[in-house]
């Protein structure tokens, strides 16, 4: 699924750019710093568009039920948004990017499989 492929590409970028990854990680750790507030605000405004762009050309015929495309995209957006926020909170003290990648992908695949099974 494209969500998993995107996550793999994102982690590959983090691994290739460790200094930028550390900066982003610090920016997303919950605290009252100005960089956190600015990053959170920018991320919130971009995230809506990001989720819909990621899935805009999804083929609805692959699903057994026929629903409005926007509603399906909303469900995927909610799943990914909540998943990412929870994951960031849980692993904020972890510094090993390879361990984070493995754990993130393992969990993401698990949730997507559950969602797929529920959509059949």
MOSULZI-V785711 format. One record per run of one state. SS is the DSSP state (alpha for helix, beta for strand, coil for the rest). FROM is the first residue (numbers start at 1). TO is the last residue. If there is no record, write none. Layout:
[[SS:FROM:TO] [SS:FROM:TO]]
This chain:
[[coil:1:1] [alpha:2:16] [coil:17:17] [alpha:18:28] [coil:29:33] [alpha:34:55] [coil:56:59] [alpha:60:62] [coil:63:68] [alpha:69:90] [coil:91:96] [alpha:97:119] [coil:120:120]]
